[in-house]
């Protein structure tokens, strides 16, 4: 079974940076897409960034220009470099991985807390 584990969250001041990592285990499957969601208290879950097959990346407007998503295929790991952090970035960040063959399956990490506060 595929399992995902996030790391790298924590407390940071506004304007600071964090780098989140999401490592996969239990399978050597390559995923069609990997990315990050986040959910803040009282808000709906938001897609932050995704990296799909072919190296196509997409970002939420709120993080564009500040966050960078990348993948290490050899390690089956996805990263989220977060720069110029704002208090509104405070949320639990969840990694996901998608495969579409032979069946469509989405896998989720347990989440890592990011708090941006002075």
C-alpha positions as a Markdown table, in Angstrom:
| # | Residue | x | y | z |
|---|---|---|---|---|
| 1 | Unk | 0.0 | 0.0 | 0.0 |
| 2 | Unk | 1.2 | 3.5 | -0.8 |
| 3 | Unk | 1.7 | 5.8 | 2.1 |
| 4 | Unk | 2.7 | 9.5 | 2.1 |
| 5 | Unk | 4.4 | 11.3 | 5.0 |
| 6 | Unk | 4.8 | 15.1 | 5.1 |
| 7 | Unk | 7.5 | 16.9 | 7.0 |
| 8 | Unk | 8.9 | 20.4 | 7.3 |
| 9 | Unk | 6.0 | 22.3 | 8.9 |
| 10 | Unk | 6.4 | 24.6 | 11.8 |
| 11 | Unk | 6.2 | 28.2 | 13.1 |
| 12 | Unk | 7.7 | 31.0 | 11.1 |
| 13 | Unk | 7.5 | 34.7 | 11.1 |
| 14 | Unk | 5.9 | 36.7 | 8.2 |
| 15 | Unk | 8.3 | 37.0 | 5.3 |
| 16 | Unk | 10.1 | 33.8 | 6.3 |
| 17 | Unk | 10.4 | 30.5 | 4.4 |
| 18 | Unk | 9.7 | 26.9 | 4.9 |
| 19 | Unk | 10.3 | 23.8 | 2.8 |
| 20 | Unk | 7.8 | 21.0 | 3.0 |
| 21 | Unk | 8.6 | 17.5 | 1.9 |
| 22 | Unk | 6.3 | 14.6 | 1.1 |
| 23 | Unk | 7.9 | 11.2 | 0.9 |
| 24 | Unk | 6.2 | 8.1 | -0.4 |
| 25 | Unk | 6.6 | 4.5 | 0.7 |
| 26 | Unk | 5.2 | 1.1 | 0.2 |
| 27 | Unk | 5.3 | 1.2 | -3.6 |
| 28 | Unk | 7.6 | 2.1 | -6.4 |
| 29 | Unk | 4.7 | 3.4 | -8.5 |
| 30 | Unk | 5.1 | 6.6 | -10.4 |
| 31 | Unk | 2.3 | 9.0 | -10.0 |
| 32 | Unk | 0.6 | 11.0 | -12.7 |
| 33 | Unk | 0.4 | 14.0 | -10.4 |
| 34 | Unk | 1.6 | 15.0 | -6.9 |
| 35 | Unk | 0.8 | 18.2 | -5.1 |
| 36 | Unk | -0.4 | 20.0 | -2.0 |
| 37 | Unk | -3.7 | 21.1 | -0.5 |
| 38 | Unk | -4.1 | 23.2 | 2.6 |
| 39 | Unk | -7.0 | 23.8 | 5.0 |
| 40 | Unk | -7.2 | 26.7 | 7.5 |
| 41 | Unk | -9.7 | 26.7 | 10.4 |
| 42 | Unk | -13.1 | 27.8 | 9.2 |
| 43 | Unk | -12.1 | 27.6 | 5.5 |
| 44 | Unk | -12.6 | 25.0 | 2.8 |
| 45 | Unk | -9.7 | 22.9 | 1.5 |
| 46 | Unk | -7.7 | 24.7 | -1.1 |
| 47 | Unk | -5.5 | 23.3 | -3.8 |
| 48 | Unk | -2.1 | 25.0 | -3.4 |
| 49 | Unk | 0.0 | 23.6 | -6.1 |
| 50 | Unk | 0.3 | 20.5 | -8.3 |
| 51 | Unk | 2.9 | 18.9 | -10.5 |
| 52 | Unk | 1.6 | 16.7 | -13.2 |
| 53 | Unk | 3.1 | 14.3 | -15.7 |
| 54 | Unk | 5.3 | 16.3 | -18.1 |
| 55 | Unk | 6.4 | 18.7 | -15.5 |
| 56 | Unk | 3.3 | 20.8 | -15.7 |
| 57 | Unk | 2.8 | 22.9 | -12.6 |
| 58 | Unk | -0.1 | 24.9 | -11.4 |
| 59 | Unk | -0.5 | 27.2 | -8.4 |
| 60 | Unk | -3.3 | 28.9 | -6.6 |
| 61 | Unk | -3.4 | 32.6 | -7.3 |
| 62 | Unk | -2.8 | 33.3 | -3.6 |
| 63 | Unk | 0.7 | 31.6 | -3.7 |
| 64 | Unk | 1.8 | 32.2 | -7.2 |
| 65 | Unk | 5.3 | 33.8 | -7.3 |
| 66 | Unk | 6.0 | 32.8 | -3.7 |
| 67 | Unk | 5.7 | 29.0 | -3.6 |
| 68 | Unk | 7.5 | 26.5 | -5.8 |
| 69 | Unk | 6.6 | 22.9 | -6.2 |
| 70 | Unk | 9.1 | 20.3 | -7.4 |
| 71 | Unk | 9.4 | 16.5 | -7.6 |
| 72 | Unk | 12.3 | 14.1 | -7.3 |
| 73 | Unk | 11.3 | 11.1 | -9.3 |
| 74 | Unk | 14.1 | 8.9 | -8.1 |
| 75 | Unk | 13.0 | 9.4 | -4.5 |
| 76 | Unk | 9.2 | 9.6 | -5.2 |
| 77 | Unk | 9.2 | 12.8 | -3.2 |
| 78 | Unk | 7.4 | 16.1 | -3.8 |
| 79 | Unk | 8.5 | 19.4 | -2.2 |
| 80 | Unk | 6.9 | 22.7 | -1.6 |
| 81 | Unk | 9.2 | 25.6 | -1.2 |
| 82 | Unk | 7.3 | 28.4 | 0.5 |
| 83 | Unk | 8.8 | 31.9 | 0.5 |
| 84 | Unk | 7.6 | 35.3 | 1.6 |
| 85 | Unk | 5.1 | 33.6 | 4.0 |
| 86 | Unk | 2.1 | 35.5 | 5.1 |
| 87 | Unk | -0.2 | 34.9 | 8.1 |
| 88 | Unk | -3.0 | 33.9 | 5.8 |
| 89 | Unk | -0.8 | 30.9 | 4.7 |
| 90 | Unk | -1.4 | 29.4 | 8.1 |
| 91 | Unk | -3.0 | 26.0 | 7.6 |
| 92 | Unk | -2.6 | 22.3 | 7.7 |
| 93 | Unk | -0.9 | 21.3 | 4.5 |
| 94 | Unk | -1.7 | 17.9 | 3.0 |
| 95 | Unk | 0.3 | 16.1 | 0.3 |
| 96 | Unk | -1.5 | 14.1 | -2.3 |
| 97 | Unk | -0.4 | 11.7 | -5.0 |
| 98 | Unk | -2.5 | 10.5 | -8.0 |
| 99 | Unk | -2.2 | 7.5 | -10.2 |
| 100 | Unk | -4.6 | 6.7 | -13.0 |
| 101 | Unk | -3.6 | 3.2 | -14.0 |
| 102 | Unk | -4.8 | 0.5 | -13.7 |
| 103 | Unk | -7.4 | 2.3 | -11.6 |
| 104 | Unk | -7.7 | 5.8 | -10.5 |
| 105 | Unk | -6.5 | 6.2 | -6.9 |
| 106 | Unk | -5.6 | 9.2 | -4.8 |
| 107 | Unk | -3.4 | 9.0 | -1.7 |
| 108 | Unk | -3.1 | 11.5 | 1.1 |
| 109 | Unk | -0.6 | 12.3 | 3.8 |
| 110 | Unk | -1.6 | 13.0 | 7.3 |
| 111 | Unk | -0.9 | 16.7 | 7.1 |
| 112 | Unk | 1.7 | 19.1 | 8.6 |
| 113 | Unk | 0.9 | 22.3 | 10.4 |
| 114 | Unk | 2.3 | 25.6 | 9.1 |
| 115 | Unk | 1.9 | 28.6 | 11.3 |
| 116 | Unk | 2.9 | 32.1 | 10.2 |
| 117 | Unk | 2.9 | 34.6 | 13.0 |
| 118 | Unk | 4.9 | 37.3 | 14.5 |
